[in-house]
Amino acid sequence: MPSLNWAGKEKVVNHHLDVPMHVLEQVYSFDEKGRQAGDNGSENIIVHGDNLVALKALLPKFEGSVDCIYIDPPYNTGNEGWVYNDNVNDPTIRKWLGEVVGKEGEDFSRHDKWLCMMYPRLRLLQKLLASDGVIFISIDDNEQANLRSVCDEIFGSSCFVANVGWQRNYSTRNDAKGIVTEIEHILVYSKTPGWQPARLARTGKMNSIYKNPDNDPQGAWTSDNPCAPAAVTHQGMVYAIQHPFSGKMMYPANTSCWRYDQDTMLAHMNGWARYELRDLDDAEKRAEVCGVAVSAIRPGVKGIVLAESLEKSRAHAEKVLKNGPWPKFYFTKGGKGGVRRKTYLDKVGGIPPTNLWEYEDVGHTDEAKKELMTIFGGKSPFDTPKPVRLLERVLSIVGKKDALVLDSFAGSGTTAHAVLKMNAADGGNRRFILVEMMDYAESITAERAKRVIQGYGPDDKAVDGTGGAFGYYELGPALMNGDVLNEALPVDRIREYVWFSETKRPLPEGKLGDPYLLGVKDGTAYYFCYEKDRATNLDRPLLRRLKTKAESYVVFADTCLLGEDALRRYRITFKKIPRDITRL
């Protein structure tokens, strides 16, 4: 598969592995009652800090667990006039490039810098996705082609789902030059191939074509094609049906067959008049419909023909036409037209999403700006935010009412708004994780979530609160100080890190009844024999304290006093706890 190369790629392609693991420290929690110092138990998280470090910090608990990722990264337009600088000249990014890529990064093009910034973040996002998860990435034409190439490399070209065109504007300026840009892109990739989106709810406009002129007890219906394709392979479904009003023999359209088998069609036609099967010696006509030679046509296929005189049959059919309900296959133009099929509203279900999202359905940038103005007292802190309806479309396509949703370029907090709003509307239990590196993470991103939870807007346009809660976090210290553990951290954070380092899984919750036990994976029990104020020894007294039965064992301790024979006999792999023993 072709891959994209750019200046500095070799420095960042595996950089996500070198990012130190940090902890997340909760600053406060928030719910309908307001701010609280303690943890309110909410699974919703807003993190302030560098999203590269924050994504790494999320791995121990959330790797392989995120159902939906939506990100709206910098578009790299070069416009530096916004609150959120939409390019990679942001001081934080410049500092990061200097540390990771080196001085040579100063000479890179802005496209090289953007790719250096995005690549390790996308690698971590891919790890966080669940096996049936999907990522949506907003972008414009500046980096769309580059992003597509990088995503093909990271997620796999077979996991490409769609390049959605979002109609971001509802009107264009008359003085615009050249070809006016009316859409932005949303690239969609799944974790594994074959992902299928949920169907979207039908709108009133879609349902308006469904009527019930014949008082059908099955409800509203619309006219549909009575035929299906592939006549040549379904020759038993190519035959004549006699029109009960005109007496004319009707056949499917060329290359088509009737929608159902002959017995089913006969039952439907008996709803108009009495019919029977009769050999019409019409092989030549049926061959014409199928597009084959007469010698290749299936023999013995009879027609569905009126069993009584046309006059008597017509009289019966006219009574059905007048009084209803009409059979599933009916005749148009008051009995003077052709045959059509009813499709009932309650059978059609939702509609499949397409790769064109029009502003009428998902909103536009002006709508998003007005939403922020309502929330923030008449001022919009962002010039081009995303509308809530756009994120609602994303969440609707994901389909899960308990989805875990991650947005690591959180900006104004639209993703949290959409999650809270949809949960309030349908009783769902969707959860969000938002990461914002800029200083407005508290004053805008989290503040928006607070106002959505409690309600906002002036009295005459007040919007009721959705309810819900979240915890607000800052990036804490690294778990390792060089080559040794940062023992200033709580023990449960250290245990979580050690387990993840070994298994790439979240630490099992709940008490396991075995104090040093981290958990069991693939038949191996993992023990972290750690005491903060003293060294631990893997010896026979310690062995007697390890109660869990397993096929093999990985035991962390400060020293090992067992010989190689004993380790083999008990199927133990010893690992030294990486800490500074000299201080004990």
Secondary structure, DSSP 4 states (H G I P E B T S, - for coil): ------TTHHHHTTHHHHSPPEEEEEEEEEETTEEESS----S-EEEES-HHHHHHHHHHHHTTTEEEEEE----------SSS--STT-HHHHHHHHHHT-GGGGGS-HHHHHHHHHHHHHHHHHHHEEEEEEEEEEE-TTTHHHHHHHHHHHH-GGGEEEEEEEE--SS--TT--SS---EEEEEEEESSTT--PPPBPPPHHHHTT-B-TT--TT--EEEE-SEEE-TTT-GGG---EE-TTT--EE-PPTTEEESS-HHHHHHHHTTTS-EEEE----HHHHHHHHTS-GGGSPTT--EEEESS-HHHHHHHHHHHHHH-PPPSEEETGGGTS-EEEEEEHHHH--B---SEE-HHHH--HHHHHHHHHHHTTT--S-SSPPPHHHHHHHHHHH--TT-EEEESS-TTTHHHHHHHHHHHHH----EEEEEE-STHIIIIIIHHHHHHHHEES-GGG-EE-----EEEEEEEEESEETTEE-TTS-HHHHHHHHHHHHHSSPPPPS--SSTTEEEEETTEEEEE--BTTB--EESHHHHHH-----SEEEEEESEE-S-HHHHHHTTEEEEE--S-GGG-
